[in-house]
Amino acid sequence: MRMNTLKMIVLSGFFTSFVACSTKNNAVKASTPVKNSVKSNIPKPPLPITSTDSSAVPPNDDTFRTNLPEIKREFRGAWIASVANINWPSRNNLSVDQQKAEAISMLDMLKDNNFNAVIFQVRPSADALYTSNLEPWSYFLTGQTGAAPYPNYDPLQFWIEESHKRGLELHVWLNPYRAHHSNGGSPNSLSMVNKLSDIVIRLKNGMYWFDPADPKTQGHVSNVVKDIVTRYDIDAVHFDDYFYPYATYNKGADFPDNKTWNAYVSSGGTLTRADWRRDNVNKFVERIYKEIHAEKNYVRFGISPFGIWKPGYPEGVVGSSQYDELYADAKLWLNKGWVDYFSPQLYWPIESKGQPFEGLLNWWKSENTMNRHLWPGLNTVEIKTSDRPTEIKNQIEISRQVLGKDAGEIHWSIAGLTKNANMLPTLKNGPYKEKALVPKTSWIKAVPLQTPTLFINDNGNSAQVSWSVKNIKEVFQWVLFTQYNEIWETEILTLDQLSREIPKNKDGKVLNAVAIKAIDRLGNESDYIAKKIK
């Protein structure tokens, strides 16, 4: 903590006043291994004006109470897949500089088009796009399982810092049970396929899968999740739809888990094999949710299951059953509140007869008995329709109608935003015209943010405004309010923005007042401070 003191001394035979203010430097950093640590580039808060001119600190009567406009909220995320080099890195032989350039280009694009979250795949198949002592460096990063990037850096740490600089949340996306992808080269001695061969099963399509029923599997994945949550300044952990593998991965044959099934039966287990498999996954999901919050309460847990729970739910829906094929009872997880956000992959057009977008979204909403965030996944990259941008825009509008103030969506994938030339303009000029905060996660308890301090200095044609708050380490963003001709305007700012020069006249309108609020990691708002401009 750095203390800065503004002394105003009036010489009339005695010392009359002493005004002090302090700012606390941002401490939101991950604890990463020294060899790959990357220092945060968030600038320190500006020092309060140290002038003996009394106009530098407005008198107390400039502060007032008012009715500020409600801040727009909506979750706007995009999946960034590393498996098979789908999105990032685009190839597994890029230089570190090329990897960073691709990442920055993606993040700038999301920021410029008013997104607010990144779902970044850091563990595609029991490997790591980050420094790990538990699993090897990913083949998709360097072209060789276990080979570190050169020169060495930590991609996840880089993505976190660059995302937060742009006001974007960073959610780490992990595949819990996939041990090796068929596009990931041949497993070598460092691959988990060989290191944990006793709990890994080879499927007929060439992939390898951890046995979800094995306690060693559950313990290993749990340790991986806790390791990331502990060491990195992430905003959420994210699982997709892969639990037990799709039947096609094993060419229609049943999942070969005789070892653990026989052990269960021998111990007196009474569940059917299907219920036993679902029970394994249910217990695992509940465990991960609780362990994440025990480690860092503000880190959320999200799951993006297949969009259909079972055929016939709701009536008329046809298609695959994740309940029967993946042994994923996603409805139960939502009913129990074992997630903070839920993103069913509703990858079909609005007019699809067997998989209607609005009907499925309404059904999932009816099952959201614990009122968790419900943000559907949209098939932005390849939805089967002649006009994808209009279809996606309309799906966003339907989501807003169904979900109200807790609306949001995740786009599969970031490539869908750029491959169609009309997609981003359609979103930016339509539903994403204005920036939005992520909806509040009200069920997670948080330390209340203190009211910011606000300093205003008259620069003639402009007002130099700066702000801070004592517990700045709890802050993720700011919301700046400016009032011209008695009408408030709102602007969402990143954490490092701690001052602004505001014109006193704009478009023929006069600046009347300024207000500031702090926003924490869970979307909670501090009280505001508002001051009049004279």
SVG drawing of the C-alpha trace seen along z (x, -y; Angstrom):
<svg xmlns="http://www.w3.org/2000/svg" viewBox="-45 -34 58 94">
<polyline fill="none" stroke="black" stroke-width="0.4" points="0.0,0.0 1.4,-3.4 0.2,-6.4 0.0,-9.8 -0.8,-12.9 -2.3,-16.1 -1.4,-18.8 -3.2,-22.1 -1.5,-24.4 -3.1,-27.7 -0.6,-29.9 -2.5,-31.9 -0.3,-31.1 -1.3,-27.4 -1.7,-24.2 -5.4,-23.9 -6.0,-21.0 -4.6,-17.8 -6.3,-15.8 -5.1,-12.3 -6.1,-9.9 -4.7,-6.6 -4.9,-4.2 -4.2,-0.6 -2.4,0.9 -4.1,3.6 -3.2,7.0 -5.3,9.2 -2.5,11.5 -2.1,15.2 0.5,17.1 2.3,18.8 5.7,20.6 8.6,18.2 10.1,19.4 7.0,18.6 5.6,15.7 4.3,12.7 4.1,9.5 0.8,7.7 0.7,4.5 -2.2,2.9 -1.0,-0.7 -1.0,-2.0 -3.8,-4.4 -2.9,-8.1 -1.9,-10.1 -4.4,-12.6 -3.6,-16.2 -1.0,-17.6 -1.7,-21.3 -2.3,-24.0 -5.0,-25.4 -8.3,-24.8 -10.2,-24.3 -8.4,-20.9 -10.7,-19.3 -14.3,-20.2 -16.2,-21.2 -18.4,-18.6 -21.6,-20.2 -20.8,-19.2 -21.6,-15.5 -25.3,-14.7 -27.7,-11.7 -29.6,-11.1 -31.2,-8.4 -28.6,-6.9 -29.7,-4.8 -29.7,-1.0 -26.5,0.5 -27.2,2.8 -26.3,6.5 -25.9,9.5 -23.4,12.3 -21.7,12.3 -19.1,15.0 -17.3,16.9 -15.6,20.3 -12.0,20.4 -11.0,24.1 -7.4,25.3 -8.2,29.0 -7.1,29.9 -6.0,26.2 -9.6,25.3 -9.3,21.6 -6.1,21.0 -3.3,21.4 -4.2,21.8 -1.3,24.2 0.9,26.1 4.1,24.8 3.6,21.0 6.3,19.0 5.5,17.5 5.2,14.1 2.7,15.4 0.7,17.1 0.5,13.9 -0.4,11.9 -3.3,14.2 -4.5,14.1 -4.4,10.3 -6.2,10.0 -9.1,12.2 -9.4,10.3 -9.4,7.0 -12.1,8.2 -14.2,9.3 -13.7,6.1 -14.4,3.9 -17.7,5.7 -18.9,5.4 -18.4,9.0 -17.5,9.4 -16.2,13.0 -13.8,15.6 -14.3,19.3 -10.7,20.5 -9.8,24.2 -6.8,24.8 -7.0,28.6 -8.2,30.2 -7.2,33.8 -5.3,34.3 -2.7,31.8 -2.0,28.2 -1.8,24.8 -0.3,23.5 2.5,24.4 1.6,27.6 3.3,30.2 0.3,32.6 0.0,32.8 2.2,32.2 2.3,29.3 -0.2,29.7 0.6,31.1 -1.7,28.5 0.5,25.7 4.0,26.9 3.6,29.9 5.0,32.3 3.3,33.5 5.4,32.3 7.4,29.8 7.3,26.3 7.0,23.2 10.2,21.5 11.0,19.0 9.1,20.2 5.9,18.4 2.6,19.3 -0.2,19.0 -3.0,19.1 -1.4,16.3 -1.0,14.3 -4.7,14.8 -5.9,13.8 -3.9,10.6 -4.8,9.6 -8.5,10.4 -8.7,8.5 -7.0,5.5 -9.9,5.4 -12.6,5.9 -13.2,9.5 -13.8,12.3 -11.6,15.4 -13.2,18.8 -11.0,21.8 -12.5,24.6 -11.5,28.2 -12.5,31.6 -12.6,33.7 -12.5,37.2 -10.8,37.1 -7.3,38.4 -6.0,38.1 -7.5,36.8 -7.0,38.6 -5.6,35.4 -3.0,35.0 -0.2,37.1 0.9,40.4 0.9,40.7 4.5,40.4 6.1,41.2 4.9,37.9 1.3,38.4 -1.2,39.2 -2.3,42.2 0.9,43.8 1.4,42.2 -2.1,43.2 -2.6,46.2 -4.4,48.1 -7.4,45.8 -7.4,45.0 -9.4,46.8 -8.7,46.8 -11.8,46.2 -12.4,47.6 -12.0,44.2 -8.5,43.8 -9.3,41.5 -8.4,42.4 -10.8,41.8 -10.4,41.8 -12.8,44.2 -15.3,41.8 -16.1,44.5 -12.5,44.9 -11.8,42.9 -8.3,42.3 -9.8,40.5 -12.0,38.3 -9.1,37.5 -6.8,36.6 -9.2,34.3 -10.1,32.7 -6.5,32.0 -6.1,30.4 -9.1,28.1 -7.9,27.1 -4.4,26.4 -5.7,24.0 -8.1,22.3 -5.4,21.9 -2.7,20.5 -4.4,18.4 -6.6,15.3 -9.5,16.9 -13.1,15.9 -14.7,19.3 -14.1,23.0 -16.1,24.5 -16.9,28.0 -18.5,28.8 -20.7,31.8 -18.2,34.6 -18.7,36.9 -19.0,40.6 -18.1,40.5 -20.6,40.4 -21.4,43.8 -19.9,43.1 -16.5,42.7 -16.6,46.4 -18.3,47.3 -21.6,48.1 -20.0,50.5 -20.7,50.1 -18.1,48.2 -15.6,50.8 -15.6,50.2 -15.9,53.8 -13.1,53.4 -14.8,50.7 -18.3,52.1 -17.4,55.5 -15.7,54.0 -18.9,52.1 -21.1,55.2 -18.7,57.2 -18.9,54.6 -22.7,55.0 -23.7,52.2 -27.4,52.3 -27.8,49.7 -28.2,50.6 -25.1,50.0 -26.6,46.9 -27.7,45.4 -24.3,46.3 -22.6,44.4 -24.8,41.4 -24.2,41.5 -20.4,41.4 -20.8,38.2 -23.3,36.7 -21.0,37.1 -18.1,35.7 -20.0,32.6 -21.1,31.8 -17.6,32.4 -16.0,30.0 -18.6,27.3 -18.0,27.4 -14.2,27.7 -14.0,24.6 -15.9,22.5 -14.0,23.8 -10.8,22.6 -12.0,19.3 -15.6,18.4 -15.9,15.9 -14.7,18.3 -17.8,19.6 -18.5,23.1 -20.3,23.5 -21.3,26.5 -22.4,26.5 -24.3,29.8 -25.8,31.2 -28.9,29.2 -31.4,32.1 -31.8,33.8 -34.0,36.6 -36.1,36.9 -39.7,35.8 -38.5,33.0 -40.2,30.8 -42.9,32.6 -42.1,33.1 -38.3,32.9 -36.3,35.6 -32.6,36.3 -29.8,37.8 -30.3,38.4 -27.4,37.2 -29.1,38.9 -28.9,42.3 -25.8,41.9 -23.4,39.7 -24.8,40.7 -25.1,37.0 -28.1,36.1 -27.7,32.4 -31.3,31.6 -30.3,32.9 -27.2,30.7 -29.4,27.7 -32.1,28.7 -29.5,29.1 -27.7,25.8 -24.3,27.5 -23.5,24.9 -23.3,21.1 -24.2,20.9 -25.6,23.4 -25.2,23.2 -27.1,25.9 -25.9,26.2 -29.0,25.1 -27.4,25.4 -30.5,25.7 -32.5,23.0 -35.5,21.3 -37.8,23.0 -36.4,26.5 -39.4,28.8 -37.6,31.5 -35.3,29.2 -37.0,25.8 -34.7,23.1 -37.3,21.3 -39.1,24.4 -35.9,26.0 -34.8,22.8 -38.1,22.4 -37.9,26.1 -34.4,25.6 -35.7,22.4 -38.5,24.4 -35.9,26.8 -33.8,23.9 -35.3,24.2 -32.3,22.8 -32.3,19.7 -28.7,20.1 -27.6,18.2 -29.0,19.8 -27.0,18.7 -27.6,20.9 -24.8,21.9 -25.4,20.7 -24.1,22.4 -22.7,19.2 -20.2,21.0 -22.4,23.4 -26.1,23.3 -28.1,24.7 -29.8,21.6 -29.5,19.4 -28.9,16.3 -26.7,17.1 -26.3,13.5 -30.0,12.8 -30.7,16.2 -28.1,15.6 -29.4,12.1 -33.0,13.4 -31.9,16.2 -30.3,13.5 -33.5,11.5 -35.5,14.6 -33.1,15.3 -33.6,11.8 -37.4,12.3 -37.2,15.6 -34.5,14.8 -35.1,11.1 -32.5,9.2 -30.3,12.4 -29.9,12.9 -26.8,14.1 -25.3,16.5 -22.1,18.1 -21.1,18.3 -19.6,21.5 -17.1,20.5 -15.1,17.4 -14.5,18.5 -18.2,18.0 -17.9,14.3 -15.3,13.8 -15.9,16.4 -19.2,14.7 -18.5,11.1 -22.0,9.9 -22.0,11.6 -20.1,9.0 -21.8,6.0 -25.2,7.6 -24.4,8.0 -22.6,4.7 -25.3,2.7 -28.1,4.7 -28.2,6.6 -24.5,5.7 -24.7,2.0 -23.9,1.1 -21.4,2.6 -22.9,4.6 -21.8,5.9 -22.1,9.6 -25.3,10.4 -24.8,10.5 -24.2,13.9 -26.3,13.1 -26.1,16.5 -22.4,16.2 -21.5,14.1 -19.0,11.4 -17.3,8.7 -19.2,5.5 -17.3,2.9 -16.6,-0.4 -17.9,-3.6 -15.2,-5.1 -13.6,-8.4 -14.0,-11.0 -11.7,-13.9 -12.6,-16.7 -10.2,-19.4 -11.5,-22.3 -9.4,-22.6 -11.4,-25.3 -13.0,-23.7 -12.9,-20.2 -13.1,-18.5 -10.2,-16.3 -11.8,-13.4 -10.1,-10.7 -11.3,-8.0 -10.2,-5.0 -11.4,-2.8 -9.7,-1.4 -10.4,2.3 -9.4,2.0 -8.2,5.6 -11.9,6.6 -12.7,4.4 -13.0,5.7 -14.5,2.8 -15.8,-0.8 -19.0,-2.4 -18.6,-6.1 -21.8,-8.3 -21.7,-11.8 -24.7,-14.1 -25.3,-16.5 -28.3,-18.8 -29.7,-16.7 -29.5,-13.5 -27.2,-10.7 -24.9,-8.8 -23.1,-5.5 -19.7,-4.1 -18.2,-0.8 -14.4,-1.1 -11.7,1.4 -9.9,1.6 -6.8,-0.3 -8.8,-3.3 -8.7,-5.6 -9.1,-9.0 -10.8,-10.8 -10.8,-14.3 -14.4,-15.1 -15.5,-18.0 -17.7,-20.5 -19.6,-21.1 -20.6,-18.4 -22.9,-18.7 -24.3,-21.9 -25.0,-20.3 -23.5,-21.3 -21.8,-18.9 -23.8,-19.0 -22.4,-16.2 -20.2,-13.1 -20.7,-9.8 -18.6,-6.6 -19.4,-3.0 -17.1,0.0 -18.0,3.4 -16.6,6.6 -15.8,10.0 -19.4,11.3 -21.0,8.2 -22.0,6.6 -22.1,2.8 -20.7,0.5 -22.7,-2.5 -22.0,-5.5 -20.5,-8.9 -21.8,-11.8 -20.5,-15.3 -21.9,-18.4 -19.8,-20.4 -19.8,-24.1"/>
</svg>
